[in-house]
């Protein structure tokens, strides 16, 4: 196997791994952000009586 063929294989593998893992990382980041922001927003909303 030549270097160019191996390089092409590894780049394709890296691309497909990123396509598969990327959405999971995005969902984890968004839910983590929501978990951090929710307590502050509840306190703010309770203080302003926005029920």
C-alpha positions as CSV (number, residue, x, y, z in Angstrom):
1,X,0.0,0.0,0.0
2,X,1.5,3.3,-1.0
3,X,1.6,6.4,1.1
4,X,-1.0,8.2,-1.1
5,X,-3.5,5.4,-0.7
6,X,-3.0,5.2,3.0
7,X,-3.3,9.0,3.3
8,X,-6.6,9.0,1.3
9,X,-7.9,6.2,3.5
10,X,-7.1,7.9,6.7
11,X,-8.5,11.3,5.6
12,X,-11.8,9.6,4.5
13,X,-11.9,7.7,7.8
14,X,-11.4,10.9,9.7
15,X,-14.1,12.7,7.7
16,X,-16.7,10.0,8.3
17,X,-15.8,9.8,12.0
18,X,-16.3,13.5,12.3
19,X,-19.7,13.3,10.5
20,X,-20.8,10.6,12.9
21,X,-19.4,12.1,16.2
22,X,-20.1,15.8,15.4
23,X,-23.8,15.7,16.1
24,X,-23.4,13.9,19.4
25,X,-20.8,16.5,20.5
26,X,-23.2,19.3,19.5
27,X,-26.1,17.8,21.5
28,X,-23.9,17.3,24.5
29,X,-22.7,20.9,24.4
30,X,-26.2,22.3,24.0
31,X,-27.7,20.2,26.8
32,X,-24.7,21.0,29.1
33,X,-25.2,24.7,28.4
34,X,-28.9,24.4,29.2
35,X,-28.2,22.5,32.5
36,X,-25.9,25.4,33.5
37,X,-28.2,28.2,32.5
38,X,-31.5,26.8,33.8
39,X,-31.0,27.5,37.6
40,X,-30.1,31.1,37.0
41,X,-33.0,31.7,34.6
42,X,-35.4,30.1,37.1
43,X,-34.2,32.4,39.9
44,X,-34.4,35.4,37.5
45,X,-37.9,34.4,36.4
46,X,-39.1,33.8,40.0
47,X,-37.8,37.2,41.1
48,X,-39.8,38.9,38.2
49,X,-42.9,36.7,38.8
50,X,-43.1,35.6,35.2
51,X,-45.1,32.4,35.9
